[in-house]
Amino acid sequence: MDTINGKICAMANTRNEISKCATSANGNVFEIMILEMRQYAMEHGLADVMHFTGTRTDIAALMRRMDVLVVPSHTEGFGRVLIEANAVGRAVVASAVGAIPEVVEDGITGVLVPAGDTAVMATAVLRVLDDPAWRAAVAAQAPARVRARFSPTTQVPALEAVWQHVLTA
């Protein structure tokens, strides 16, 4: 339940500042996690602002309706959801774990915070929400950054170069 707490504690810390929050998941493990999160939200008076949408296929449309994407991971392999949010011009607040710092440019496309520090996470979320000009700047530059760094046109040659190096070493 500790990781579930981390996913909701920032919401609890900002309870009076945030009107709505949605979460989506896919797969059996995620569905169990969502059930645990729903229970936690009910127990801590957050059920009226948390929306558990279940599996969705319209993620880009949902992200366009967000002010900020929050990813309070304790571990993270790559964080594709961060790229997806930046691709539609949304700022992110995320834990500085795994490959997330490779995806999020702190202060430019999002805000990086220490993993597990829900107070810092909540403060960062509020800072982003309180600065529409900064969010507009992210919206203006993040999609082009995503295309430049993470498009197939960029990634395929980079991956081919890695394989070529491995195969000839």
PyMOL commands that set and color helices and strands:
alter all, ss='L'
color gray80, all
select helices_A, chain A and resi 2-13+28-43+59-64+80-87+100-103+118-129+132-150+152-168
alter helices_A, ss='H'
color red, helices_A
select strands_A, chain A and resi 21-23+50-52+68-71+91-95+110-113
alter strands_A, ss='S'
color yellow, strands_A
deselect
rebuild
show_as cartoon
